[in-house]
């Protein structure tokens, strides 16, 4: 979905850092910046992260400087982040526009996770437990919610939200 939004050419898409291992086909610096636990800790200590969170035993975060540089240059910045990190953004930046991407249903989310083929049933169960809590937070704290059932419609809806939120 983020590739489809990026193709619109009007947004800067922030690349997160993570301590997890790359999945097949993922490129360092393109999909994520893959770092060690030690490097991630150093980034936290140096206040180099705009937000960060632990999700499913791995750390994820948004490098501060590239985002603030893009905002200062007048660009709209998209962050694809975990709910814990989004709450940090919501609390720190009152003008941030937040969109929670919901699965069409819990059953469909389970099906999508199984289709990936690299997760154990235990991991899927843990992910589902996390997802249920995140969906509740999404209902309570996010500005908008979009059902991820059709890529073209979802991208159009997100673009409508983002374009509608720009100052006139």
C-alpha positions as CSV (number, residue, x, y, z in Angstrom):
1,X,0.0,0.0,0.0
2,X,2.8,2.4,0.8
3,X,4.3,1.9,-2.7
4,X,0.9,2.9,-4.2
5,X,0.8,6.0,-2.1
6,X,4.5,6.8,-2.8
7,X,3.7,6.6,-6.6
8,X,1.5,9.7,-6.1
9,X,4.7,11.7,-5.8
10,X,3.4,14.2,-3.3
11,X,4.7,12.6,-0.1
12,X,7.9,11.8,1.6
13,X,7.8,8.2,2.8
14,X,9.9,7.8,6.0
15,X,12.0,4.6,6.2
16,X,11.9,3.0,9.6
17,X,14.7,1.4,11.5
18,X,14.2,-2.1,12.9
19,X,16.1,-4.8,14.8
20,X,14.3,-7.6,13.1
21,X,16.0,-9.6,10.3
22,X,15.1,-8.8,6.7
23,X,12.5,-10.9,5.1
24,X,13.1,-12.3,1.6
25,X,13.2,-9.5,-1.0
26,X,13.6,-6.7,1.6
27,X,16.5,-4.3,0.9
28,X,18.3,-2.4,3.6
29,X,17.6,1.3,3.2
30,X,14.6,0.7,0.9
31,X,12.1,-1.2,3.0
32,X,13.7,-0.6,6.4
33,X,17.1,0.3,7.8
34,X,18.1,-2.9,9.6
35,X,20.2,-2.3,12.7
36,X,21.5,-4.3,15.7
37,X,19.9,-4.0,19.1
38,X,23.0,-2.1,20.2
39,X,22.7,0.4,17.3
40,X,19.0,0.9,18.1
41,X,19.8,1.5,21.8
42,X,22.4,4.1,20.8
43,X,19.8,5.9,18.6
44,X,17.4,6.0,21.5
45,X,20.2,7.4,23.8
46,X,21.1,10.1,21.3
47,X,17.5,11.1,20.8
48,X,17.7,10.3,17.1
49,X,14.2,8.7,17.0
50,X,11.0,10.6,16.6
51,X,9.1,7.6,18.0
52,X,10.0,4.0,18.7
53,X,8.2,0.8,19.9
54,X,8.8,-2.8,20.6
55,X,6.5,-5.1,18.5
56,X,6.6,-8.9,18.5
57,X,10.0,-9.1,20.1
58,X,11.6,-6.5,17.7
59,X,12.3,-2.8,17.9
60,X,11.0,-0.3,15.3
61,X,11.5,3.4,15.1
62,X,11.4,6.5,12.9
63,X,14.7,8.5,12.4
64,X,14.0,12.1,13.6
65,X,16.2,14.1,11.3
66,X,14.9,13.1,7.8
67,X,11.3,13.6,8.9
68,X,11.9,17.0,10.4
69,X,14.0,18.1,7.4
70,X,11.2,17.1,5.0
71,X,8.6,18.9,7.1
72,X,10.8,22.0,7.2
73,X,11.0,21.8,3.4
74,X,7.2,21.8,3.2
75,X,6.7,18.1,2.3
76,X,4.0,15.9,3.7
77,X,5.5,13.0,5.5
78,X,4.0,9.5,5.7
79,X,5.0,7.3,8.7
80,X,4.0,3.6,8.5
81,X,4.5,2.8,12.2
82,X,3.3,0.6,15.0
83,X,0.4,1.8,17.2
84,X,2.7,2.4,20.2
85,X,4.8,4.8,18.1
86,X,1.7,6.4,16.7
87,X,0.5,7.3,20.2
88,X,3.9,9.0,20.8
89,X,3.3,11.0,17.6
90,X,-0.3,11.8,18.6
91,X,0.8,13.0,22.0
92,X,3.8,15.1,20.7
93,X,2.4,16.6,17.4
94,X,-1.2,17.8,17.7
95,X,-1.4,18.6,14.0
96,X,-0.4,15.1,12.9
97,X,-3.1,13.4,10.9
98,X,-3.5,9.7,12.0
99,X,-5.1,6.9,10.0
100,X,-5.5,3.5,11.3
101,X,-5.6,0.7,8.7
102,X,-8.1,-2.0,9.8
103,X,-8.2,-5.4,8.3
104,X,-11.6,-6.3,6.7
105,X,-12.1,-8.9,9.5
106,X,-10.1,-10.8,12.1
107,X,-10.5,-13.9,10.0
108,X,-9.0,-12.2,6.9
109,X,-6.1,-11.0,9.0
110,X,-5.4,-14.5,10.1
111,X,-5.6,-15.7,6.5
112,X,-3.2,-13.0,5.3
113,X,-0.7,-13.9,8.1
114,X,-0.9,-17.6,7.2
115,X,-0.4,-16.9,3.5
116,X,2.9,-15.3,4.3
117,X,4.1,-18.8,5.1
118,X,6.9,-17.9,7.5
119,X,5.0,-17.7,10.8
120,X,4.3,-20.4,13.3
121,X,0.7,-20.7,14.7
122,X,2.1,-19.5,18.0
123,X,3.4,-16.3,16.3
124,X,0.1,-15.8,14.5
125,X,-1.8,-16.2,17.8
126,X,0.5,-13.6,19.5
127,X,0.1,-11.2,16.5
128,X,-3.7,-11.6,16.7
129,X,-3.7,-10.8,20.4
130,X,-1.7,-7.6,19.6
131,X,-3.9,-6.8,16.7
132,X,-7.1,-6.9,18.8
133,X,-5.6,-4.4,21.3
134,X,-4.4,-2.2,18.5
135,X,-7.8,-2.1,16.8
136,X,-9.3,-0.9,20.0
137,X,-6.7,1.9,20.3
138,X,-7.3,2.7,16.6
139,X,-11.0,3.3,17.4
140,X,-10.2,5.5,20.4
141,X,-7.2,7.5,19.4
142,X,-6.8,7.8,15.7
143,X,-8.4,10.6,13.6
144,X,-9.5,8.2,10.8
145,X,-9.9,4.5,10.2
146,X,-9.8,2.8,6.8
147,X,-10.7,-0.8,6.0
148,X,-7.9,-2.5,4.0
149,X,-10.1,-4.5,1.6
150,X,-9.3,-3.1,-1.9
151,X,-5.9,-1.4,-2.6
152,X,-7.2,1.1,-5.1
153,X,-10.1,2.2,-2.9
154,X,-7.9,2.4,0.2
155,X,-5.3,4.5,-1.5
156,X,-8.0,6.8,-2.8
157,X,-9.5,7.1,0.6
158,X,-6.2,7.8,2.3
159,X,-5.3,10.4,-0.4
160,X,-8.7,12.1,0.2
161,X,-8.1,12.2,3.9
162,X,-4.5,13.6,3.5
163,X,-5.5,16.2,0.8
164,X,-8.5,17.3,2.9
165,X,-6.3,17.8,6.0
166,X,-3.9,20.3,4.3
167,X,-4.2,23.9,5.4
168,X,-6.0,26.0,2.8
